[in-house]
Amino acid sequence: KAHPQTQLQLFVPNWSLASRLAWYSQRPVQVASNRYARDQFTLWYGNPQTGASGLLVVPHGWGNPPKTGQRGQFKNCQFLDKLPLVINQHFVNQFNFYYCHHFKSVS
């Protein structure tokens, strides 16, 4: 019997990064941070639940590798890949992708 393919849960380290990822992926994006926030993403998609795992998308310069082990962080994260963005031979940005396990909820 075939099992339906499940999509990875998407996370970003800060609310300011969530809108583009949510728009282009057309999927819910949760903010994985060490503070409890009430922003539009919390209202739309909720805060990450304790034990949540999934794909963390982190732009270049935003704490790579992500901090782990404390409340409001994942227990551990494994680097998967990076996507450098170059336009007209000029570096614009780079996105790093991590598979992160077991979010430790703040609330």
Secondary structure, 3 states (H helix, E strand, C coil): CCCCCCCCEEEECCHHHHHHHHHHHCCCEEECCCCCCCCHHHHHHCCCCCCCCEEEEEECCCCCCCCECCCCCEEEEEEEEEEEEEECCEEEEEEEEEEEEEECCCC
